[in-house]
Amino acid sequence: MSRKIRILGIQSSPESGNKEGNLRRIEYLIGQNSWFNPDLIVLPEVFNSGAGFVQMQALSEFIPDGLTTEFISSLAEKYSTNIVSGSYIEKCPDGKLRNASVVFNREGKIIGKYHKIHMFSYFGSKEGEIISAGESICVVETDIGKIGMSICYDLRFPELYRALNDSGAEIIVCPAAWPYPRLEHWLTLTRARAIENQLFLIAVNQGGKHSENRINAGHSMIISPWGDALSSTGDDEGIIMAEIDLDNLKKLREEFPVLKDRKPEAYQLLN
């Protein structure tokens, strides 16, 4: 039996600090594309606050007792779809702030949560001073398959993606607020992570917009295990959508057994 699923990615351009406006924009974009009847919707990183650290701190909230969680839960239930809520900043019980990606099922219930592991430190970024790093990988069992979780800067760490693959992920999502100056890195690394792990990668970036001296790169993509962009968009706010078949993934891995041909025991350095 075919395991065809419909994927919808929302490349929004959040207004820095305008939580309610950003949530309403997500609601509008999902509603406008609900005709596609998606089985999975993926949002960008910090879609509710924008990428400025001051705004991220100010608009952080508890999970599940927060406006963003309640709002996305209601959309998942309304459209009977799974939603990977991009990410938003969580106030954790230990008093720390973490960048959280929350997964909702078709009933609007939380079925998984991932905290971004790798903190961006390039060019004096203060992300690691403000946001605490996650400490474990996350693969979420859904009614459409196993989804591996990552966020933005995580894309640069292939060992994370290999660990997600080894844990059974068939799809990996990468919500991001990736800036334009490193667009070519985004285009290259997303394809590389899909190809080397023989899985589908859903990379959903923020749309291009000046915010906190940033210009987000856009170019969200749904990438096949062959590295083909099944759907993509440009710089500005936009939508990606595609139907994928996870049975084809199984067939590809059997016919082209790259993962089985690995020799991890040979990769260890001799002391």
N, C-alpha and C positions, 0 to 999 in steps of 0.2 A: 504494500500500500504506500502511496506517495506521501511524503511528509513535506508538502508545500506550505510555506508560511509567508505572509505578507508583512513587509517591513516598511515603516514610515519614520523618516528622520526629520526633525524640525530645526532648521538652522535659523534661529532667531537672533535679533540684534538687541540685547537688553539695554535699557536706559539705566545708567549707573544710579543706584540708590532708590529706584522707583519699583519697589516690590510688587505692589498691587497692579501697577500698569504692566509690568513684565508678565505677571501671571495671566492677566486678561489677554495679552497678546498671544501667549501660548494657547489659551482656550480658543481664541479666534482661529489661529492657524490649524489647530487640530480639527475644529469644526468644519473649516473650509475643505479639508481633505478627508473627512470621515467617510466619503463615498467609496474610498479605497478599501474600507473594512479591514484595517490593519490588525494583525495578530500581535504586533509589537511596535511600540512607539519609543523612540530614543530622543532625548533632549540634550542640549549642550551643557557644558560645565558652567557653574554659577549663573544659571539662566535667570534666576530670580533677583539677583543683586547687581550683576555686572562684575567685572574683574578687579575693580579697585579695592585694595585691602581695607580702607576705612569703611567703605560701604559693606563689604563682606562681614566685617566685625559687627557693625551696627545692625545688620539685618539677619544675623545668626539666630537660630531658633532651636528649641528642643524638638526631638523626634521620638515619638510620633505626635507630641502635643504642640503642633505649630501650624501656622497658616498654610505654608507651602505643602506640607504633608497632607493636610486635610483637602487642599485644593486638587492636588494631583490624584489623590485617592478617588475623589468624586468623578474626575474625568475618566479614570480607568474603569470605574463601575458604569458610568453613563454610556461609554462606547464599547464596553465588554472587551477590553484589550489589555494586554500586559504593557506596562510603561516602565522604562528605565529613566528615572527622573534626572537625567544629566547629573548634576550635582548641586548641592547647596550646603551652606556652612552650618554644622550642627554644634549646639552647646551640649557637651557630654556631661554625664554625671560626675566625672572627676574634675570638672571645672575647665577643661581644655576645649579648644575649638578644633574641629576636624572637618575635612572636606568629604562629604558623604554622598554616595550615589545609592539611592533607594529604589528597590524593585517592587512594583505593585502587580498583583495578579488581576484577572478580569473582574473580580468581586471588589477590587479596591483595597485588598489586604496586603500588608507588607510581607513579602516572602524572602527578602534578602537585603542586606546593607553592606556596602563596601566603603572603607575609609582609604583615601588616596595615600599610597605608601611613599612615593618619591616627591620630595619637596624641591621646587625649582630654586636654584641658587646662583644662576648666571647673572652677571652684571649687577651684583649687589641686591638681588631680589630678597625681600624680607619675608617671603612666604613661610619659611621654616621657623621664623621668630614669632609669627602670629598664629600659624596653623600647625597643629601637632600631627605627626605622621601616623598613618595606620600601621598595623603590625602583622597583618595576615592577608593572604590572598582570599578571593571569594568566587566561587562558582555556584550559581543559583539554578536549582531545578525548577523548570516551568512546564506548563502544559505543551509547549512547543519545542522543548529541548533544553540542554544545559548551556547557560550563558555565563561566560567568564567576564569579570569586571576589571576595568582599568580607567584611569582618568589622565588625560593630557600628557604631562611630563613622563608618566609611566611608559609611554610609547617608546622611549629611548632605551628601555631596559629589557632586552630580549629574554633574559632569564625569567622574568615575571610571566611573559607570555608562554614560554615553554612549560612553566609550572601550571598555568591554567589549562594548557593542552593536556598535560599529563594527568590532570584532575578531571578530565572528561569533557571539557568545554567543546562545543560544536560551533558556537558563535562567541565572538568577543566583541564587547562594545567599548568604545573610547570617546566619551564626551570630552570636549576640549574648549579652551579659550586660547587657541594657538595664534600667535601674532604673525602678521604678514612678512616681516623680514626673514622668517625661517620657513616660508611656504614650501620651498623645495624639499626641506627635511620632512615636512608633514606628508607630502605626496609620496616620497620615497619610502619612509618608514612604515606608513600604513600598509602599503603593498607588500613590503618585506615581511611584516608580521603575519599577514594572511598567507603568503606563499610558503614561508618556512614552517608554518604550523598546519598547513592544509586545512584551513577553516575559513568561515565567513567573518569578515571584520566590518563592523558598523562604526564609522568614524564621523561623529557629529560635532562640528565646530560652531562657534559663534560667527555670525555674519559680520562682514566688514563694517566697522564704524569707529570713529574716533571716540575713545573713552579712556580717561586717565592716561593720556599720552600713548595709547595703544591703537593699533589698527588691526583688528582681528582678520585672519586670513580667509575665513570661509572655506570653500572647497570641501564640503562634507561629501562622503562617499560610502556606498555599500560595495564592498570588495569581495570578489569570489576567491576560492582557494587557489585559483590560477593567477590571481593578481589583477583580474579585470575589474574595472569600475562598472558595476551593473547599473548604477545611478550616481549622478554627481551634480553638484551645483556650483555656482560661481562665487564671487566675493561677497555679495550682499545677501540679505535675508532670502531664504529659499527653502525648498522642500526636496528631499530625496525619497524615492519609493521603488521597491522592487519585490518581486515574488521569488523566493529561493526554495530549493528542494534539498532537504537534508539527506535524503536517500542518495542523491548525486554525490554528496560529500563522502558517504560510506563507500560508494563505488570507486570514486577517485582514489581514496586511500588504499583500496585493495589493488587497483590496477597500477598505481604509481606509489609503491610502499616506502616513501622517503622516511616516514616516522619509524617503521619497522627496521629500516636499514641503519639506523643510528647505532653508534658504538660508544656509548657513554663511558664504558670501562676503560677505553683507550684514551680518554681525554684527561686522565689524571696525571699530573706531573710526578715524576719519581723524585723522592727525597734524596 
